[in-house]
Amino acid sequence: MKFIPLKIPDVILIEMDVFADDRGFFIETYQKRKFAEAGITIPFVQDNHSGSNQGVLRGMHYQIKQTQGKLVGVVTGNVYDVAVDLRRSSPTFKKWVGVSLSPQVKSQLWIPPGFAHGFYVLSKWAEIRYMTTDFYNPERERTLIWNDPEIGIEWPLINDQPPIMSAKDAKGMCMAESEVFE
């Protein structure tokens, strides 16, 4: 595994080693020792799997007080995955980073606690799997609006069409009104 810090260094792209032959391939998606060597020592407690159609945007989600780090990978399709730093004390506060994830690339994204997370589906269908470092708690969940001009996420929208979202995500809060971390 290769751990590559992005322009927000706490967000890490993880390139996985692929062992392939004429039968197919094998990938180790998580190995506690290797993650610890890269500084990712928080234990994972929940594993989630979601499927979405092209043009769906899920996010930008985060949890207050019961913060979640996320290890995100794509099983099928292609998504643009985004993290926004909501840690007031961070030098990258209110900055965002985005990467394209697909099974062909064989990489994952580590998003530490203190970040909002979301993704936009570029392919006809995508399945995303992500492990979290704390349990989902709907009472603690918050949603940052996907298109807040203060953040300025550059989503690769298909044909410049508005994304398909849940009512909850469409009503996300702008940065100025959002609860953030210290």
C-alpha positions as CSV (number, residue, x, y, z in Angstrom):
1,M,0.0,0.0,0.0
2,K,1.1,3.5,-0.7
3,F,-0.3,6.4,1.4
4,I,-0.3,9.7,-0.5
5,P,-1.2,12.9,1.4
6,L,-3.3,15.3,-0.7
7,K,-3.4,19.1,-0.8
8,I,-5.0,18.8,2.6
9,P,-2.3,16.5,4.1
10,D,-4.6,14.8,6.6
11,V,-6.7,13.5,3.7
12,I,-4.8,10.5,2.3
13,L,-5.2,8.7,-1.0
14,I,-4.3,5.0,-0.5
15,E,-3.1,3.2,-3.5
16,M,-3.5,-0.5,-2.9
17,D,-1.2,-3.3,-4.1
18,V,-2.9,-5.5,-6.7
19,F,-1.9,-9.1,-7.0
20,A,-3.2,-10.3,-10.4
21,D,-2.9,-13.4,-12.5
22,D,-5.0,-15.2,-15.1
23,R,-7.6,-16.0,-12.4
24,G,-8.3,-12.4,-11.4
25,F,-6.9,-10.3,-8.7
26,F,-6.5,-9.9,-4.9
27,I,-6.3,-6.6,-3.0
28,E,-5.7,-6.0,0.7
29,T,-8.1,-3.1,1.4
30,Y,-7.2,-2.7,5.1
31,Q,-4.3,-3.8,7.2
32,K,-4.1,-2.4,10.7
33,R,-0.3,-2.5,10.9
34,K,0.2,-0.7,7.6
35,F,-2.4,1.9,8.4
36,A,-0.8,2.5,11.8
37,E,2.6,3.1,10.1
38,A,0.9,5.7,8.0
39,G,-0.5,7.4,11.2
40,I,-4.1,6.1,10.8
41,T,-4.7,4.4,14.2
42,I,-8.4,5.0,14.9
43,P,-10.3,1.7,14.9
44,F,-13.1,1.2,12.5
45,V,-16.5,0.3,14.0
46,Q,-19.0,0.3,11.1
47,D,-18.9,-0.7,7.4
48,N,-21.4,0.8,5.0
49,H,-22.3,0.0,1.3
50,S,-24.4,2.3,-0.8
51,G,-25.5,2.3,-4.5
52,S,-26.4,5.3,-6.5
53,N,-27.4,6.3,-10.0
54,Q,-25.5,8.7,-12.3
55,G,-25.9,12.3,-11.3
56,V,-26.6,11.6,-7.6
57,L,-24.8,13.7,-5.0
58,R,-24.7,12.4,-1.5
59,G,-23.4,14.8,1.1
60,M,-21.8,16.9,2.5
61,H,-22.2,14.9,5.7
62,Y,-20.5,15.0,9.1
63,Q,-21.3,14.3,12.7
64,I,-20.8,16.7,15.6
65,K,-19.4,15.3,18.9
66,Q,-19.6,11.7,17.6
67,T,-17.2,12.4,14.8
68,Q,-16.4,9.9,12.1
69,G,-13.3,9.2,10.1
70,K,-14.1,7.4,6.9
71,L,-12.2,5.0,4.6
72,V,-13.9,5.3,1.3
73,G,-13.6,2.9,-1.7
74,V,-15.6,2.4,-4.9
75,V,-16.8,-1.2,-5.7
76,T,-18.5,-0.4,-9.0
77,G,-18.6,2.7,-11.2
78,N,-16.9,6.0,-10.8
79,V,-17.4,8.8,-8.3
80,Y,-15.9,12.2,-7.5
81,D,-15.3,12.1,-3.7
82,V,-14.9,15.3,-1.7
83,A,-13.8,16.2,1.8
84,V,-14.1,19.7,3.4
85,D,-12.0,20.6,6.5
86,L,-14.3,21.8,9.2
87,R,-11.6,22.0,12.0
88,R,-11.4,25.7,13.0
89,S,-7.9,25.3,14.4
90,S,-6.6,23.7,11.1
91,P,-4.5,25.7,8.6
92,T,-6.8,24.2,5.9
93,F,-10.1,25.2,7.6
94,K,-12.8,25.6,4.9
95,K,-10.6,24.1,2.2
96,W,-11.7,21.1,0.2
97,V,-10.1,18.3,-1.7
98,G,-11.6,16.0,-4.3
99,V,-10.5,12.9,-6.2
100,S,-12.0,10.5,-8.7
101,L,-12.4,7.0,-7.3
102,S,-13.2,3.8,-9.3
103,P,-12.4,0.1,-9.0
104,Q,-10.0,0.4,-12.0
105,V,-7.8,2.8,-10.1
106,K,-7.7,0.5,-7.1
107,S,-7.4,3.3,-4.5
108,Q,-9.3,4.4,-1.4
109,L,-9.6,7.7,0.4
110,W,-9.0,8.3,4.1
111,I,-11.0,11.2,5.5
112,P,-10.2,11.9,9.2
113,P,-12.7,13.1,11.8
114,G,-13.5,16.8,11.5
115,F,-14.3,16.7,7.8
116,A,-17.6,16.9,5.8
117,H,-17.7,14.2,3.2
118,G,-19.7,13.7,0.0
119,F,-19.6,12.2,-3.4
120,Y,-21.0,12.7,-6.9
121,V,-21.7,9.7,-9.2
122,L,-20.1,10.0,-12.6
123,S,-20.9,6.6,-14.0
124,K,-24.4,5.1,-14.8
125,W,-24.3,3.3,-11.5
126,A,-21.8,3.3,-8.6
127,E,-21.4,1.3,-5.4
128,I,-19.5,2.9,-2.6
129,R,-18.2,1.1,0.5
130,Y,-16.9,3.0,3.5
131,M,-15.8,2.1,7.0
132,T,-16.3,4.6,9.8
133,T,-14.5,5.2,13.1
134,D,-17.7,5.9,15.0
135,F,-21.3,4.8,14.7
136,Y,-23.9,6.6,12.7
137,N,-26.0,8.9,14.9
138,P,-28.7,10.8,13.0
139,E,-29.1,13.2,16.0
140,R,-25.5,14.2,15.6
141,E,-25.4,14.3,11.8
142,R,-25.1,17.6,10.0
143,T,-25.1,18.5,6.3
144,L,-23.0,21.3,4.7
145,I,-24.6,22.5,1.5
146,W,-22.9,21.0,-1.5
147,N,-22.6,24.3,-3.5
148,D,-21.6,26.8,-0.8
149,P,-19.8,29.6,-2.5
150,E,-17.6,30.2,0.5
151,I,-16.2,26.7,0.1
152,G,-16.3,26.6,-3.8
153,I,-16.2,22.9,-4.5
154,E,-15.7,22.4,-8.2
155,W,-18.1,19.4,-8.8
156,P,-17.7,17.8,-12.3
157,L,-21.4,17.9,-13.0
158,I,-22.6,16.0,-16.0
159,N,-23.9,18.3,-18.7
160,D,-24.0,21.1,-16.1
161,Q,-27.2,19.5,-14.8
162,P,-28.1,20.0,-11.1
163,P,-27.3,16.9,-9.1
164,I,-30.0,14.5,-7.8
165,M,-30.1,14.8,-4.0
166,S,-32.2,13.8,-1.0
167,A,-34.4,16.5,0.5
168,K,-32.1,16.5,3.5
169,D,-29.0,17.1,1.4
170,A,-30.6,19.8,-0.6
171,K,-31.4,21.7,2.6
172,G,-27.8,21.6,3.9
173,M,-26.5,24.6,5.8
174,C,-24.1,27.1,4.4
175,M,-20.6,27.3,6.0
176,A,-21.5,30.5,7.9
177,E,-24.4,28.7,9.7
178,S,-22.7,25.3,10.2
179,E,-21.4,23.8,13.4
180,V,-17.7,23.2,13.1
181,F,-15.0,21.6,15.1
182,E,-12.4,23.4,17.2
